[in-house]
Amino acid sequence: MVKSMTGYSRRRREEAGFSLSVGVKATNHRFLDVQVRVPSELEALEGVLRGIIKDRVTRGHVEVTVSLERAGPGELQIDEGLLEAYATATSRSTRSRLRRRRAPPWPTISSARCRRVTPR
């Protein structure tokens, strides 16, 4: 088991669609102080990383930084049937509301009411 250490390491791994980078920086410290920074997509790994470090290091300040980068823009897929259903429902709802009110769906100056406020 390592008692204490000072050092730095950074590794990067590229796979299809993403790249993962992990950096570890350790300095001497009287007690064990672990600091882990991970992106929100990998928050579940934070506890695992802390456990691995605590199993192998008894003292020191250890910083672990993980970054995840997606390679290129993700392909956007549109569900055209669902989009058409939303458009139809919105159009139908707007027409129905206009028929009932016989007024535009946005406020106008003539529709605004003024109210006198008296000071207390």
C-alpha positions, 0 to 999 in steps of 0.5 A: 500500500502506498503511504504517500506520494507526489505526482501527476498523470493524465490519460486519454482514450478515444473510442467511436463517438467519444473521448475520455480523459482522466487526470490524477494529481497527488501531493503530500498531505498529513491525512487523506484528502480526495477530490473528484471532479466528473461530468454530470453524465458520469456522476455515478462513478464518483463514489467508485473512484473515491473507493478505489483511491481510498483502497490504495492510498492512505494519505495525501491530497489526491485530485481526480478530474474526468472529462468526457467529450463527444466526437462531432455533433450527434446525429439529430433524429426527428420523429416526423409523425410526432412532430406532425401530431404536435403541429396539428394539435397546436393549430387546432387549439389556436383556431378553437381559442380564436373562434371562442374569443374572437380576439387575437391570442396575444394581448393588445392595448385595447384589451388592457384594463387600467386600474387606479391604485390609491396610496395607503 
